[in-house]
């Protein structure tokens, strides 16, 4: 009983923190019909600065990190991304009434990572003085790319098999070639497109500069002081968008509602398990376990949707965007205190 009381108390206290307060405030404004808007260029700038900050901090930490300490969590993060997509392919994509292409696209977006959710979790841990590995941001691309590549490849190969069975042909979106023989080329095309996406590009640039350069002065004077203020703006925007996207779920099957509500928790448990393995093998910190669970629980709000639109134009964007932004992201952010409480009760923080 004390276990559930501790979790409830932690969740209540975290909801009063700025990160979740701005998210809920944005949802409340949208529900009341407020006309408050954040211009799209400002939103993109905020996201770019946040990703550069996360990347820079990861790159600076990587310079002094032990290779084995970094490699094991990175491989586990990639494995978690693949596992999440395979689980979505075996459940949502096979749900009666759900088009396999739509289901796989949704699984891919949910397997990819929300940088804003990761940033929110980092802010929560910092506020609680909970330490975590500085290179944690470098795990983002491993899970993100692995999930997107797996989902798109499986969706395309499934479409190719269906077309072959029915005696037709299949056209592969995004410039790839159709059929089973084009799987290797499709994987390369998807990988290149993903690495060129704004979110991944900004994150990888930050990591590269942090590893190869000496950006500590600009990091301390510009990126670090602005981080929490910009994050609050991002949470406000996401709250308003989340409420607006709820209406899109009326256009898709009830399966997406159930998936959007439950998948973040199930996926978070996958990330939590991967974090525990990393903890046993390398001494991965409790804060790191929390963040790995948060990455797995999150669904991509920046790189995933445009990647899916380009690679799988046949998929209904209302399904994966509505389920992800309308339900998946709020559930993932609101579940952050759950992972903190679970780690406290298992390995400690």
PEDA-V154266 format. One record per backbone hydrogen bond with DSSP energy under -1.0 kcal/mol. NH is the residue of the N-H (numbers start at 1). CO is the residue of the C=O. Records with the same first field share a line. If there is no record, write none. Layout:
NH->CO + CO
This chain:
5->1
6->2
7->3
8->4
9->5
10->6
11->7
12->8
13->9
14->10
15->11
17->14
21->17
22->18
23->19
24->20
25->21
26->22
27->23
28->24
29->25
30->26
31->27
32->28
33->30
34->29
43->39
44->40
45->41
46->42
47->43
48->44
49->45
50->46
51->47
52->48
53->49
54->50
55->51
56->52
57->53
58->54
59->55
60->56
61->57
62->58
63->59
65->62
70->66
71->67
72->68
74->70
75->71
76->72
77->73
78->74
79->75
80->76
81->77
82->78
83->79
84->80
85->81
86->82
87->83
88->84
89->85
90->86
93->88
95->92
98->95
103->99
104->100
105->101
106->102
107->103
108->104
109->105
110->106
111->107
112->108
118->114
119->115
120->116
121->117
122->118
123->119
124->120
125->121
126->122
127->123
128->124
129->126
130->125
136->133
138->135
139->136
143->139
144->140
145->141
146->142
147->143
148->144
149->145
150->146
151->147
152->148
153->149
154->150
155->151
156->152
157->153
158->154
159->155
160->156
161->157
162->158
163->159
164->160
165->161
166->162
168->163
183->180
186->182
187->183
188->184
189->185
190->186
191->187
192->188
193->189
194->190
195->191
196->192
197->194
201->197
202->198
203->199
204->200
205->201
206->202
207->203
208->204
209->205
210->206
211->207
212->208
213->209
219->215
220->216
221->217
222->218
223->218
224->219
226->222
227->223
230->226
231->227
232->228
233->229
234->230
235->231
236->232
237->233
238->234
239->235
240->236
241->237
242->238
243->239
244->240
245->241
248->245
249->246
250->247
251->248
256->253
258->254
259->255
260->256
261->257
262->258
263->259
266->262
267->263
268->264
269->265
270->266
271->267
272->268
273->269
274->270
275->271
276->272
277->273
278->274
279->275
280->276
281->277
282->278
283->279
284->278
289->285
290->286
291->287
292->288
293->289
294->290
295->291
296->292
297->293
298->294
300->109
307->303
308->304
309->305
310->306
311->307
312->308
315->312
319->316
320->316
321->317
322->318
323->319
324->320
325->321
326->322
327->323
328->323
329->324
331->327
332->328
333->329
334->330
335->331
336->333
339->335
340->336
341->337
342->338
343->339
344->340
345->341
346->342
347->343
348->343
